[in-house]
Amino acid sequence: MRSRIRAALADNIERGDGAQSFAEVVNGEFDKAGLTRLKPYQIGVIYDTNTANAYAAGQMAKMMEVSGDFPFWQYSATMDGKTRPEHAALHGKIFKVGDFTFYPPLDFRCRCTAILLTARQAGRYPETDRPAADERQRLLERAGKHEFAGNKQKDYVAWLKSEYRDAEPSVQELIDHAFDTMRAEIDSLRHGEVVEIEPLEVPKPEPKRKKKARKISGQE
């Protein structure tokens, strides 16, 4: 069931569908398996948590790309009646790009975000907004679920490796091509060249043949 839910989530994100569509697919999978459906709030937690972590991994990767211009990021909590006290304690704290221990989300349904800062912007804030080692430890102890802390990009790559290992050969071929394309694009940027790469033809599933309806005469 974990594999089915994970696949449903991946398809949902790829299509750009929302939480309602994801819930319908998950309910259908549980119905087919003859299992009791998850409660709506459980499906919501799965959806919000996994999509937030996936997007955070992408954001962190982009941060590393532009770290020369934006070497710092600032923790930003929603700061309303629903904000967790431990997340409110992190609001406004500034960290160097690459230091992702406190990068949101830090708990289930965490609504906190990160704001990129230039060196000049970061310099306008008090030095106390950059937590020292002892304060970092206190903040980490209060931050909530420790499995959410840390480098989500690293966790995402670990997940991708496991997906690759278990994938069909045709899917592995597509992933290989995607990485080869990315490497070629990076090399071309380094050397100021433009490299044209032929897209890999994605195999399409064979269309299901429709069964011809049998005409029934008046006599059997």
N, C-alpha and C positions, 0 to 999 in steps of 0.2 A: 504493500500500500504506500510505503514511503516513496518507492520508485515511481508509482503512478501519480502521486501528488506532485512530485518534483517535475515530472514530465508535463503535467497539466500547467504548472506554474511557468515553466519555460515557454510553452506554447502561448500562454496568456500574454506574457511580456512581449514575445515576438510579434503577436498580432496587434498589440496595443489595446487589448481588452481590459476591462476593469474587474473589480472584486466580485461583482455579481455574477459575471460569466464564469469566473474561477470557481465560485461556490457551486454553481450548477454542475460543472464538470466533476468536481470532487464528490458531490452528492450522487451523481450518476455512477461513479466508480465504486462507491460504497454499496449502492443498490445492487450493482452487478455482482459484487463479491458476497452479497447476502449478509452484510455487516450493518450494525446500527450506525446511522449517520452521525457525523460530528455535529456538535452544537454550533450555531452560527458564529458565536464569539470565538470559538476555537479555529474555525476556518479563517475568520478575520485576522486573528493573531498570526497564523501561518502566512497568510498573504502579505500583511503589512511588514512583518519581520524579515521575510526573505527578499521581498522587493527592495526594502530599505537597505539591506546589506549589499545586495547586488549593485544598486545605484551608488552606494558609498564606495564600493570597490572601483567603479568606473571613475568617480570624482577624484579619488586619490591618485589613480593613474594619470589623470589629466593634470593634477596639481604638480606631480613630479616633472611633467613636460614643460610647465611654465614657471618652474621654481626659480629660474634666473631673474624673472621680473617680479614674481610674487613669492618671496622666500618664507613668508609666515602665513598662518591661518588662525582665525579667532573662533572660539566656541561660542555658539549663539543658541541659547535656550528660548523657548516660546514665552516663558515668564508670565503665565496666567495661573488660574486656580488649579489647573491640572498638572502643572510642572512638578516633577519630583524634586524634593529639597536638595538631593545630592547632585542633580543636574543643574539646578539653579546656582549651586555653589561654583560650578564651572563656567557660568555665563560670563563672557568677556575675557576669559583667560586666553593667552596667546601662546602659540607653539610654533616651532620651526617646521616647515614642510619636510616630511620624512619622519617626524615624531608623531605617530598616529595612535599612541596609547589611548588617548581620550577622544578619538574621532567618533562622532555619532554615526549610527545609533548606538547607545550604550545599554539598551534594555529593550524589552518587548514594547512595541508601539512607541518608541522614543521619537519625539517630533523635533529634536534639536537639529541644527544645521551647522555648517562651517562656512566662514567668510574668508576669502583670500585677501591678504594684505601685502602691500609693497613694504620695503624696508622703512621708507619715510613714514608711511601710515602707522606701522607698528611702533616706530619711535615716538609717536605722539602720546602713547599710552604709558601709564606709570610702570616702573620696573617691577612692581609687585604683581602686575598682571601676567608676568611670566613666572609660573610657580617653580620654586627651587625644589631640590630633591626631597626634603622632609615634607613639604606641602604636597608634592606630587603623590607621595605615599599615602597621605591622609585622604586626598581626593580619590585615589584609586580604591582605597578601602571602602569608601562611601559610594562609589560610582554605580553600584548595582551588580548586574550579572557579569562576572569576570570573563565569561566566554565571549562577551561582546567586545571586550577591550582588545586593542592591538591592531595589527595590520590586516585590514579586511582584504586588501589586494592579495596578500600572501595566502590568506585562507581561500580566496576565490581561485587562485592558481592551483592550490592543493585539490580543491574540488574538481577543477577542470581536468587535472591529471587522472583522477579516479573515474571521471566520466569517459575520458579517452580510452582508458584501459578496458572498460566494460562495453565500449561502443562496437557496433558492427564495422567491418572493414570499410564499407562505403562511406560511413560517417567519419572514420579516422582519416580517410583520404581527403575529405572536405576540410577537416581541421588542419591537416598538414598543408594543404594549399593556402589556407588563410594565413598561417604563420609564415610560409614562404613569401607570400605577397607582402605581409607586414615588414619582414626583414628587407626585402628589395626596396620598398618605399623608404625605409629608414636610411638605407645605404645611398639611395638617390638623393635624399635631402642633404646628407653629409657631403656629397661630392657635387652638389648643385646640378644634378642631372635629373631628367625625367625618364622613368622606366615604364614602358607599356607592358602590362601583364595580361595574358589571355585568361579570361575567366574560365573556371572549371565548370564543365557542363554537369548540372545537377540531374541525376537520374530521376525521371518521373515514374511514379508507380503505374503499372498497367491498369487501364480502365477495366472496371468490372463489367463483364458481359451481362446484359440483361436477359433474363430468361423469358422466352417467348411464352405468352399466355396460351394455354391449350384450349382450343374451342371445344365446348361440350355440346354434343348434339342432343336432341330430344331423347334419343335412346342410348342406354348404357351398354 
